[in-house]
Amino acid sequence: MAIEVGTEAPDFELKDNHGRTVKLSDFRGEKNVVLLFYPFAFTGVCTGELCELRDNLPKFVNDDTQLLAVSNDSIHTLRVFAEQEGLEYPLLSDFWKHGEASRAYGVFDEDKGCAVRGTFIIDKEGVVRWSVVNDLPDARDLNDYVKALDTL
């Protein structure tokens, strides 16, 4: 069960596709965060979603907002994936301890060993203000993120 809107977002510390440490709490007081969990790099629906974000990046990476995309892939896989697809926002690895951040947000599928498609809009105070969780084959609607960010 995914965490509920109105609750404090669980903090995490993950490595990005360049090996840098990213902590959710580093954005508190500074930026709203679009936290997007996706199953795996190089898969059709995931690639489509992440490339759509790439093509609309100014809406999600700006003075007020930071996009963080999380999968259970290794940082090495994410580095190649980002280079291949031209993704210039942080891809975070929830590889080890396997699925720890995904579990904290209630979006880890134990049977499949990966995160489902969960997105959480977190305000500058660290509170979840909007969320959507889709099954593995179901892409999310980017316009829903934009509408949710407009309410902050």
Summary of the structure (lengths in Angstrom):
residues: 152
radius of gyration: 13.8
end to end distance: 24.5
largest distance: 38.7
contacts: 485
relative contact order: 0.24
helix: 29%
strand: 28%
